[in-house]
């Protein structure tokens, strides 16, 4: 599946890390991530606007890492169809890029802005739905990333505890968070902690 990722998904550190780590996980033959310069620019703008004290590594650095991780997914050459009445004109570039590239899925936190159209040639998913779809089809991928995320956050926790389900719930993916809870229960945390902790793919902080 080719998955075009909206800027509002990339803006969430939790969601973008899960997406990137699932994408990079060995054995992922389920989905490829697509993006555009416009989407990256929108993500960059809002990250800077809402975090004026962040340094370059925390804004531009994150964007550069995302573009590097998803290097083969860039979409270019699309035109904006001005004959369409867009529910939100700000989404015109996303819709037209999806059509131009023939993507299978649009991943967004604003599902309602796109599902107002009839007969879309792509499916519209929020992250909760999409990550559950990945877990249905490739639970081993989700379990492996759960282990990576658990070790990463435990090693950086001041209290020595972390709740991945709570983080996902706060990011708008509560049902997937409960699936992650079940994966956590199946893991040997002590064994995981012995291994080296991989860095979060898009961690700029």
MARBA-3410 file (N, C-alpha, C, O; in Angstrom, 1 decimal):
205
0.8,-1.2,0.0,0.0,0.0,0.0,0.9,1.2,0.0,1.9,1.3,0.7 ~ 0.5,2.2,-0.8,1.2,3.5,-0.7,0.3,4.4,0.1,-0.9,4.6,-0.1 ~ 1.0,5.1,1.1,0.3,5.9,2.1,0.8,7.3,2.1,2.0,7.6,2.5 ~ 0.0,8.2,1.7,0.3,9.7,1.7,0.0,10.2,3.1,-1.1,10.1,3.6 ~ 1.0,10.8,3.8,0.9,11.2,5.2,0.7,12.7,5.2,1.5,13.5,4.7
-0.4,13.1,5.9,-0.7,14.5,6.0,0.2,15.2,7.1,0.8,14.5,7.9 ~ 0.3,16.5,7.0,1.2,17.2,7.9,0.8,17.1,9.4,1.6,17.1,10.3 ~ -0.5,17.0,9.6,-1.0,16.9,11.0,-0.6,15.6,11.7,-0.6,15.5,12.9 ~ -0.3,14.6,10.9,0.2,13.3,11.5,1.7,13.5,11.8,2.2,13.1,12.9 ~ 2.4,14.1,10.9,3.9,14.3,11.1,4.1,15.2,12.3,5.2,15.1,13.0
3.2,16.1,12.6,3.4,17.1,13.7,3.4,16.4,15.0,4.1,16.9,15.9 ~ 2.7,15.3,15.2,2.7,14.6,16.4,4.0,13.7,16.5,4.2,12.8,15.7 ~ 4.8,14.0,17.6,6.0,13.2,17.7,5.7,11.7,17.9,6.4,10.8,17.4 ~ 4.7,11.4,18.7,4.3,10.0,18.9,3.9,9.3,17.6,4.4,8.2,17.4 ~ 3.0,10.0,16.9,2.5,9.3,15.6,3.6,9.2,14.6,3.7,8.2,13.9
4.5,10.2,14.4,5.5,10.1,13.4,6.5,9.1,13.8,7.1,8.4,12.9 ~ 6.8,8.9,15.1,7.8,7.9,15.4,7.3,6.5,15.2,8.0,5.6,14.7 ~ 6.0,6.3,15.6,5.4,4.9,15.3,5.4,4.7,13.8,5.7,3.6,13.4 ~ 5.0,5.7,13.0,4.9,5.5,11.6,6.3,5.2,11.0,6.5,4.2,10.2 ~ 7.3,5.9,11.4,8.7,5.8,10.8,9.3,4.4,11.3,9.9,3.7,10.5
9.1,4.1,12.5,9.7,2.8,13.0,9.0,1.6,12.4,9.7,0.6,12.1 ~ 7.7,1.6,12.2,7.0,0.5,11.5,7.5,0.4,10.1,7.7,-0.7,9.6 ~ 7.6,1.6,9.4,8.1,1.6,8.0,9.5,1.0,7.9,9.8,0.3,7.0 ~ 10.4,1.4,8.9,11.8,0.9,8.8,12.0,-0.5,9.3,13.1,-1.1,9.1 ~ 11.0,-1.0,10.0,11.2,-2.4,10.6,11.5,-3.4,9.5,10.7,-3.5,8.6
12.5,-4.2,9.7,12.8,-5.3,8.8,11.6,-6.2,8.6,10.9,-6.6,9.6 ~ 11.3,-6.5,7.4,10.1,-7.3,7.2,8.8,-6.6,6.8,7.8,-7.1,6.5 ~ 8.9,-5.2,6.8,7.8,-4.4,6.4,7.7,-4.4,4.9,8.4,-3.8,4.2 ~ 6.7,-5.2,4.4,6.4,-5.2,3.0,5.0,-4.8,2.8,4.4,-5.0,1.8 ~ 4.4,-4.2,3.9,3.0,-3.8,3.9,2.7,-2.5,3.3,1.7,-2.3,2.5
3.5,-1.5,3.6,3.2,-0.1,3.2,4.5,0.7,2.9,5.5,0.5,3.4 ~ 4.3,1.7,2.0,5.3,2.6,1.7,4.8,4.0,2.0,3.6,4.3,1.7 ~ 5.6,4.9,2.5,5.2,6.2,2.9,5.4,7.2,1.8,6.5,7.2,1.2 ~ 4.4,8.0,1.4,4.6,9.1,0.4,4.4,10.4,1.1,3.7,10.6,2.1 ~ 5.0,11.5,0.5,4.9,12.8,1.0,5.2,13.8,-0.1,5.6,13.4,-1.2
4.9,15.1,0.2,5.2,16.2,-0.8,6.0,17.3,-0.1,6.0,17.4,1.2 ~ 6.6,18.1,-0.9,7.3,19.3,-0.3,6.3,20.2,0.4,6.6,20.8,1.5 ~ 5.0,20.3,-0.1,4.0,21.1,0.5,3.6,20.6,1.9,3.5,21.4,2.8 ~ 3.5,19.3,2.0,3.2,18.7,3.3,4.3,18.9,4.3,4.0,19.2,5.4 ~ 5.6,18.7,3.9,6.7,19.0,4.8,6.8,20.4,5.2,7.1,20.7,6.3
6.5,21.3,4.2,6.5,22.8,4.5,5.5,23.1,5.6,5.7,23.9,6.4 ~ 4.3,22.5,5.4,3.2,22.8,6.4,3.5,22.3,7.7,3.3,23.0,8.8 ~ 4.1,21.1,7.8,4.5,20.5,9.1,5.6,21.4,9.7,5.5,21.7,10.9 ~ 6.6,21.8,8.9,7.7,22.6,9.4,7.1,24.0,9.9,7.6,24.4,11.0 ~ 6.2,24.6,9.2,5.7,25.9,9.6,5.0,25.8,11.0,5.2,26.6,11.8
4.2,24.8,11.2,3.4,24.7,12.4,4.3,24.3,13.6,4.1,24.7,14.7 ~ 5.3,23.5,13.3,6.3,23.1,14.4,7.0,24.3,14.8,7.2,24.5,16.0 ~ 7.5,25.1,13.9,8.2,26.4,14.3,7.3,27.4,14.9,7.6,28.0,16.0 ~ 6.1,27.6,14.4,5.1,28.6,14.9,4.8,28.2,16.4,4.7,29.2,17.2 ~ 4.6,27.0,16.7,4.1,26.6,18.0,5.3,26.3,19.0,5.1,26.1,20.2
6.5,26.4,18.5,7.7,26.1,19.3,8.8,27.2,19.0,9.8,26.8,18.4 ~ 8.6,28.4,19.3,9.5,29.5,18.8,10.9,29.4,19.4,11.8,30.0,18.9 ~ 11.0,28.6,20.6,12.4,28.5,21.2,13.2,27.3,20.8,14.3,27.1,21.2 ~ 12.6,26.5,19.9,13.3,25.3,19.4,14.5,25.7,18.5,14.4,26.7,17.8 ~ 15.6,25.0,18.6,16.7,25.2,17.7,16.5,24.5,16.4,15.5,23.8,16.2
17.5,24.6,15.5,17.3,24.0,14.2,17.2,22.5,14.3,16.4,21.9,13.5 ~ 17.9,21.8,15.2,17.8,20.4,15.3,16.4,19.9,15.6,16.0,18.8,15.3 ~ 15.7,20.7,16.3,14.3,20.4,16.8,13.3,20.7,15.8,12.1,20.3,16.0 ~ 13.6,21.4,14.7,12.6,21.8,13.7,13.1,21.3,12.3,12.7,20.3,11.8 ~ 14.1,22.0,11.8,14.7,21.6,10.5,15.3,20.3,10.5,15.2,19.5,9.6
15.9,19.9,11.7,16.5,18.6,11.8,15.5,17.5,11.7,15.8,16.4,11.1 ~ 14.4,17.7,12.3,13.3,16.6,12.3,12.8,16.5,10.8,12.6,15.4,10.3 ~ 12.6,17.6,10.2,12.2,17.6,8.8,13.2,16.8,7.9,12.8,16.0,7.1 ~ 14.5,17.2,8.1,15.5,16.5,7.2,15.5,15.0,7.5,15.7,14.2,6.6 ~ 15.4,14.6,8.8,15.4,13.2,9.1,14.2,12.5,8.4,14.3,11.4,7.9
13.0,13.1,8.5,11.9,12.5,7.9,12.1,12.3,6.4,11.7,11.3,5.8 ~ 12.6,13.4,5.7,12.8,13.3,4.3,13.8,12.2,4.0,13.7,11.6,2.9 ~ 14.8,12.0,4.8,15.8,11.0,4.6,15.2,9.6,4.8,15.5,8.7,4.0 ~ 14.4,9.4,5.9,13.8,8.1,6.2,12.9,7.7,5.0,12.9,6.6,4.6 ~ 12.1,8.7,4.6,11.1,8.4,3.5,11.6,8.9,2.2,10.8,9.4,1.4
12.9,8.7,1.9,13.5,9.4,0.8,12.9,9.0,-0.6,12.8,9.8,-1.5 ~ 12.4,7.8,-0.7,11.9,7.3,-2.0,10.4,7.6,-2.2,9.8,7.3,-3.2 ~ 9.8,8.3,-1.2,8.4,8.5,-1.2,7.9,9.9,-1.7,6.7,10.2,-1.6 ~ 8.8,10.7,-2.1,8.4,12.1,-2.5,7.6,12.1,-3.8,7.9,11.5,-4.8 ~ 6.4,12.9,-3.7,5.5,13.1,-4.8,5.7,14.5,-5.4,5.8,15.5,-4.6
5.9,14.6,-6.7,6.0,16.0,-7.3,5.3,16.0,-8.6,4.8,15.0,-9.1 ~ 5.1,17.2,-9.1,4.5,17.4,-10.4,3.0,17.5,-10.4,2.4,17.5,-11.5 ~ 2.3,17.5,-9.3,0.9,17.6,-9.3,0.4,19.0,-9.5,1.1,20.0,-9.2 ~ -0.8,19.2,-10.0,-1.5,20.5,-10.2,-2.7,20.5,-9.3,-3.3,19.5,-9.0 ~ -3.1,21.8,-8.9,-4.3,21.9,-8.2,-5.5,22.1,-9.1,-5.5,23.0,-10.0
-6.5,21.2,-8.9,-7.7,21.3,-9.7,-8.6,22.4,-9.2,-9.2,22.2,-8.1 ~ -8.7,23.5,-9.9,-9.5,24.6,-9.4,-11.0,24.5,-9.7,-11.7,25.3,-9.3 ~ -11.4,23.4,-10.3,-12.8,23.2,-10.6,-13.5,22.5,-9.4,-14.7,22.5,-9.4 ~ -12.7,22.1,-8.4,-13.3,21.3,-7.3,-13.6,22.3,-6.2,-12.8,23.3,-5.9 ~ -14.7,22.1,-5.5,-15.0,22.9,-4.3,-14.5,22.1,-3.1,-15.1,21.0,-2.8
-13.5,22.6,-2.5,-12.8,21.8,-1.4,-13.5,22.2,-0.1,-13.7,23.4,0.2 ~ -13.8,21.2,0.8,-14.3,21.5,2.1,-13.4,22.4,2.9,-13.9,23.3,3.6 ~ -12.1,22.2,2.7,-11.1,23.0,3.3,-10.1,23.3,2.2,-9.3,22.4,1.8 ~ -10.0,24.5,1.7,-9.1,24.8,0.6,-7.6,24.5,0.9,-6.8,24.3,0.0 ~ -7.3,24.5,2.2,-6.0,24.2,2.6,-5.6,22.8,2.4,-4.4,22.4,2.4
-6.6,21.9,2.1,-6.3,20.5,1.8,-6.2,20.2,0.3,-6.1,19.1,0.0 ~ -6.4,21.2,-0.5,-6.4,21.0,-1.9,-5.1,20.3,-2.4,-5.2,19.4,-3.2 ~ -4.0,20.8,-1.9,-2.7,20.2,-2.4,-2.6,18.7,-1.9,-1.9,17.9,-2.7 ~ -3.1,18.4,-0.8,-3.1,17.0,-0.3,-3.9,16.1,-1.2,-3.4,15.0,-1.7 ~ -5.1,16.5,-1.5,-6.0,15.7,-2.3,-5.5,15.6,-3.7,-5.5,14.5,-4.3
-5.0,16.6,-4.3,-4.5,16.6,-5.7,-3.2,15.8,-5.8,-2.9,15.1,-6.8 ~ -2.3,15.8,-4.7,-1.1,15.0,-4.7,-1.5,13.5,-4.6,-0.9,12.7,-5.3 ~ -2.5,13.2,-3.8,-3.0,11.8,-3.7,-3.5,11.3,-5.0,-3.2,10.1,-5.4 ~ -4.3,12.1,-5.8,-4.8,11.7,-7.1,-3.6,11.5,-8.1,-3.6,10.6,-8.8 ~ -2.7,12.5,-8.1,-1.6,12.5,-9.0,-0.8,11.2,-8.9,-0.4,10.6,-9.9
-0.5,10.8,-7.6,0.4,9.7,-7.4,-0.4,8.4,-7.3,0.2,7.3,-7.3 ~ -1.7,8.4,-7.3,-2.5,7.2,-7.3,-2.3,6.4,-6.0,-2.2,5.2,-6.0 ~ -2.2,7.1,-4.8,-2.0,6.4,-3.6,-3.2,5.6,-3.2,-4.3,5.8,-3.6 ~ -2.9,4.7,-2.3,-4.0,3.8,-1.8,-4.7,4.4,-0.6,-5.9,4.2,-0.4 ~ -3.9,5.1,0.3,-4.4,5.6,1.5,-3.9,7.0,1.8,-2.8,7.3,1.5
-4.8,7.8,2.3,-4.4,9.1,2.8,-4.5,9.0,4.3,-5.6,8.6,4.9 ~ -3.4,9.2,5.0,-3.4,9.1,6.5,-3.4,10.6,7.0,-2.5,11.4,6.8 ~ -4.5,10.9,7.8,-4.7,12.2,8.3,-5.4,12.2,9.6,-6.1,11.2,9.9 ~ -5.3,13.3,10.3,-6.1,13.5,11.6,-7.4,14.2,11.3,-8.2,14.5,12.2 ~ -7.6,14.7,10.1,-8.8,15.4,9.7,-9.6,14.6,8.7,-9.8,15.0,7.5
-10.0,13.4,9.1,-10.7,12.5,8.1,-11.9,13.1,7.6,-12.2,13.0,6.4 ~ -12.7,13.9,8.4,-13.9,14.5,8.0,-13.8,15.5,6.8,-14.7,15.7,6.1 ~ -12.6,16.1,6.7,-12.4,17.1,5.6,-12.3,16.4,4.3,-12.5,17.1,3.3 ~ -12.0,15.1,4.3,-11.8,14.4,3.0,-13.0,13.5,2.7,-13.3,13.3,1.5 ~ -13.6,12.9,3.7,-14.7,12.0,3.4,-16.0,12.7,3.0,-17.0,12.0,2.7
-16.0,14.0,2.9,-17.2,14.7,2.4,-17.3,14.5,0.9,-18.4,14.7,0.3 ~ -16.2,14.1,0.2,-16.3,13.8,-1.2,-16.8,12.5,-1.5,-16.6,11.5,-0.7 ~ -17.5,12.3,-2.6,-18.0,11.0,-3.0,-17.0,10.3,-3.9,-16.3,11.0,-4.7 ~ -16.9,9.0,-3.9,-16.2,8.2,-4.8,-14.7,8.6,-4.9,-14.1,8.7,-5.9 ~ -14.1,8.8,-3.7,-12.6,9.0,-3.7,-11.9,7.8,-4.2,-12.3,6.6,-3.8
-10.9,7.9,-5.0,-10.1,6.8,-5.5,-9.1,6.2,-4.4,-8.5,5.2,-4.7 ~ -9.0,6.9,-3.3,-8.2,6.4,-2.2,-9.0,6.3,-1.0,-10.0,7.0,-0.8 ~ -8.5,5.5,0.0,-9.2,5.4,1.3,-8.6,6.4,2.3,-7.4,6.8,2.2 ~ -9.4,6.9,3.2,-8.9,7.9,4.2,-9.0,7.2,5.6,-10.0,6.7,6.0 ~ -7.8,7.2,6.2,-7.6,6.6,7.5,-7.1,7.6,8.5,-6.3,8.5,8.1
-7.6,7.5,9.8,-6.8,8.2,10.8,-5.8,7.2,11.3,-5.8,6.0,11.0 ~ -4.9,7.7,12.2,-3.8,6.8,12.6,-4.2,5.6,13.5,-3.7,4.6,13.4 ~ -5.3,5.8,14.3,-5.8,4.7,15.1,-6.2,3.6,14.2,-5.9,2.4,14.5 ~ -6.9,3.9,13.1,-7.4,2.9,12.2,-6.2,2.2,11.4,-6.2,1.0,11.3 ~ -5.3,3.1,11.0,-4.2,2.6,10.2,-3.3,1.7,11.0,-2.9,0.6,10.5
-2.9,2.1,12.2,-2.0,1.3,13.0,-2.7,0.0,13.4,-2.0,-1.1,13.5 ~ -4.0,0.0,13.6,-4.7,-1.3,13.8,-4.7,-2.2,12.6,-4.5,-3.4,12.7 ~ -4.8,-1.6,11.4,-4.7,-2.4,10.2,-3.3,-3.0,10.1,-3.2,-4.2,9.7 ~ -2.3,-2.3,10.4,-0.9,-2.9,10.4,-0.8,-4.0,11.4,-0.2,-5.1,11.1 ~ -1.4,-3.8,12.6,-1.3,-4.8,13.6,-2.1,-6.1,13.2,-1.7,-7.2,13.5
-3.2,-5.9,12.5,-4.0,-7.0,12.0,-3.2,-7.9,11.0,-3.2,-9.1,11.0 ~ -2.5,-7.2,10.1,-1.7,-7.8,9.0,-0.3,-8.3,9.4,0.2,-9.3,8.9 ~ 0.3,-7.5,10.3,1.7,-7.8,10.6,2.0,-7.5,12.1,2.7,-6.6,12.4 ~ 1.4,-8.3,13.0,1.5,-8.1,14.4,3.0,-8.2,14.9,3.3,-7.6,15.9 ~ 3.8,-9.0,14.2,5.2,-9.1,14.6,5.9,-7.7,14.4,6.8,-7.4,15.2
5.5,-7.0,13.4,6.1,-5.6,13.2,5.8,-4.7,14.4,6.7,-4.1,15.0 ~ 4.5,-4.7,14.8,4.1,-3.9,15.9,4.7,-4.3,17.2,5.1,-3.5,18.0 ~ 4.8,-5.6,17.4,5.5,-6.1,18.6,6.9,-5.7,18.7,7.4,-5.3,19.8 ~ 7.6,-5.8,17.6,9.0,-5.4,17.5,9.2,-3.9,17.8,10.1,-3.5,18.6 ~ 8.4,-3.1,17.2,8.5,-1.6,17.4,8.0,-1.3,18.9,8.6,-0.4,19.5
7.1,-2.0,19.4,6.7,-1.8,20.8,7.9,-2.0,21.7,8.1,-1.2,22.6 ~ 8.7,-3.1,21.5,9.9,-3.3,22.3,10.9,-2.2,22.1,11.4,-1.7,23.1 ~ 11.1,-1.7,20.9,12.0,-0.6,20.7,11.6,0.7,21.4,12.4,1.4,22.1 ~ 10.3,1.0,21.3,9.8,2.2,21.9,9.8,2.1,23.4,10.2,3.1,24.1 ~ 9.5,0.9,23.9,9.5,0.7,25.4,10.9,0.9,25.9,11.1,1.6,26.9
11.9,0.3,25.3,13.3,0.5,25.8,13.7,1.9,25.7,14.3,2.5,26.6 ~ 13.5,2.5,24.5,13.9,3.9,24.3,13.3,4.9,25.4,14.1,5.6,26.0 ~ 12.0,4.8,25.7,11.4,5.7,26.7,11.8,5.3,28.1,11.9,6.2,28.9 ~ 11.9,4.0,28.4,12.3,3.6,29.7,13.7,4.2,30.1,13.9,4.6,31.2 ~ 14.6,4.1,29.2,16.0,4.6,29.4,16.0,6.1,29.6,17.0,6.6,30.2
15.0,6.8,29.2,15.0,8.2,29.3,14.0,8.7,30.3,13.8,9.9,30.5 ~ 13.3,7.8,31.0,12.3,8.2,32.0,12.9,8.5,33.4,13.7,7.7,33.9 ~ 12.6,9.7,33.9,13.1,10.0,35.2,12.6,9.1,36.3,13.2,9.0,37.4 ~ 11.4,8.6,36.1,10.7,7.7,37.1,11.0,6.2,36.9,10.6,5.4,37.7 ~ 11.5,5.9,35.7,11.8,4.5,35.4,10.5,3.8,35.0,10.5,2.5,35.0
9.5,4.5,34.6,8.3,3.9,34.1,7.8,4.8,32.9,8.0,5.9,32.8 ~ 7.0,4.1,32.1,6.4,4.8,30.9,5.2,4.0,30.5,5.1,2.8,30.6 ~ 4.2,4.7,29.9,3.0,4.1,29.4,2.9,4.4,27.9,2.4,5.5,27.6 ~ 3.3,3.5,27.1,3.1,3.7,25.6,1.6,3.8,25.3,1.3,4.6,24.4 ~ 0.7,3.0,25.9,-0.7,3.2,25.6,-1.2,4.6,25.9,-2.0,5.2,25.2
-0.8,5.2,27.0,-1.2,6.5,27.4,-0.7,7.6,26.4,-1.4,8.5,26.1 ~ 0.5,7.4,25.9,1.1,8.3,24.9,0.3,8.2,23.6,0.0,9.2,23.0 ~ -0.1,7.0,23.2,-0.9,6.8,22.0,-2.3,7.4,22.2,-2.9,8.0,21.3 ~ -2.9,7.2,23.4,-4.2,7.7,23.7,-4.2,9.3,23.6,-5.1,9.9,23.0 ~ -3.1,9.9,24.1,-3.0,11.4,24.0,-2.8,11.8,22.6,-3.2,13.0,22.3
-2.3,11.0,21.8,-2.0,11.4,20.4,-3.2,11.0,19.5,-3.2,11.3,18.3 ~ -4.3,10.5,20.0,-5.5,10.2,19.3,-5.6,8.8,18.7,-6.3,8.6,17.8 ~ -4.8,7.9,19.3,-4.8,6.5,18.8,-5.1,5.5,20.0,-4.3,4.7,20.3 ~ -6.3,5.7,20.7,-6.5,4.9,21.9,-6.7,3.4,21.6,-6.2,2.6,22.4 ~ -7.4,3.0,20.6,-7.6,1.6,20.3,-6.3,0.9,20.0,-6.1,-0.2,20.5
-5.5,1.5,19.2,-4.2,1.0,18.9,-3.3,0.9,20.2,-2.6,0.0,20.4 ~ -3.5,1.9,21.1,-2.8,1.9,22.3,-3.1,0.7,23.1,-2.2,0.1,23.8 ~ -4.3,0.2,23.1,-4.7,-1.0,23.9,-4.1,-2.2,23.2,-3.7,-3.2,23.9 ~ -3.9,-2.2,21.9,-3.2,-3.3,21.3,-1.8,-3.3,21.7,-1.2,-4.4,22.0 ~ -1.2,-2.2,21.8,0.2,-2.1,22.2,0.4,-2.5,23.7,1.4,-3.2,24.0
-0.6,-2.2,24.5,-0.6,-2.7,25.9,-0.5,-4.3,25.9,0.2,-4.8,26.7 ~ -1.2,-4.9,25.0,-1.2,-6.4,25.0,0.2,-6.9,24.5,0.7,-7.9,25.0 ~ 0.8,-6.1,23.6,2.1,-6.5,23.1,3.1,-6.3,24.3,4.0,-7.1,24.4 ~ 3.0,-5.2,25.0,3.9,-5.0,26.1,3.9,-6.1,27.1,4.9,-6.6,27.6 ~ 2.7,-6.6,27.4,2.5,-7.7,28.4,3.2,-9.0,27.9,3.5,-9.9,28.7
3.4,-9.1,26.6,4.0,-10.3,26.0,5.6,-10.2,26.0,6.2,-11.2,25.6 ~ 6.1,-9.1,26.3,7.5,-8.8,26.2,8.3,-9.1,27.5,7.7,-8.9,28.6 ~ 9.5,-9.6,27.4,10.4,-9.7,28.5,11.2,-8.4,28.6,12.2,-8.2,27.9 ~ 10.7,-7.5,29.5,11.3,-6.1,29.5,12.8,-6.2,30.0,13.6,-5.4,29.4 ~ 13.1,-7.0,30.9,14.5,-7.1,31.4,15.4,-7.5,30.3,16.5,-7.0,30.2
15.0,-8.5,29.5,15.9,-8.9,28.3,16.0,-7.8,27.3,17.1,-7.6,26.8 ~ 14.9,-7.1,27.1,15.0,-5.9,26.1,16.0,-4.9,26.6,16.7,-4.3,25.8 ~ 16.0,-4.6,27.9,16.8,-3.5,28.4,18.3,-3.8,28.4,19.1,-2.9,28.4 ~ 18.6,-5.1,28.3,20.0,-5.5,28.2,20.6,-5.1,26.8,21.8,-4.7,26.7 ~ 19.7,-5.1,25.8,20.2,-4.7,24.5,20.3,-3.2,24.4,19.8,-2.5,25.2
21.0,-2.8,23.4,21.2,-1.4,23.1,19.9,-0.7,22.7,19.0,-1.4,22.1 ~ 19.7,0.5,23.1,18.5,1.2,22.8,18.6,2.0,21.6,19.5,2.9,21.5 ~ 17.9,1.7,20.5,17.9,2.5,19.3,17.3,3.8,19.5,16.3,4.0,20.2 ~ 17.8,4.9,18.8,17.2,6.2,18.9,15.9,6.3,18.2,15.7,5.6,17.2 ~ 15.0,7.1,18.8,13.7,7.4,18.1,14.1,8.0,16.8,14.9,8.9,16.7
13.4,7.6,15.7,13.8,8.0,14.3,13.7,9.5,14.2,14.6,10.1,13.5 ~ 12.7,10.2,14.7,12.5,11.6,14.5,12.7,12.4,15.8,12.2,13.5,15.9 ~ 13.4,11.9,16.7,13.6,12.6,18.0,14.6,13.7,17.8,15.8,13.5,17.5 ~ 14.1,15.0,17.9,15.0,16.1,17.7,15.2,16.9,19.0,15.7,18.0,19.0 ~ 14.9,16.2,20.2,14.9,17.0,21.4,16.0,16.4,22.3,16.2,16.9,23.4
END
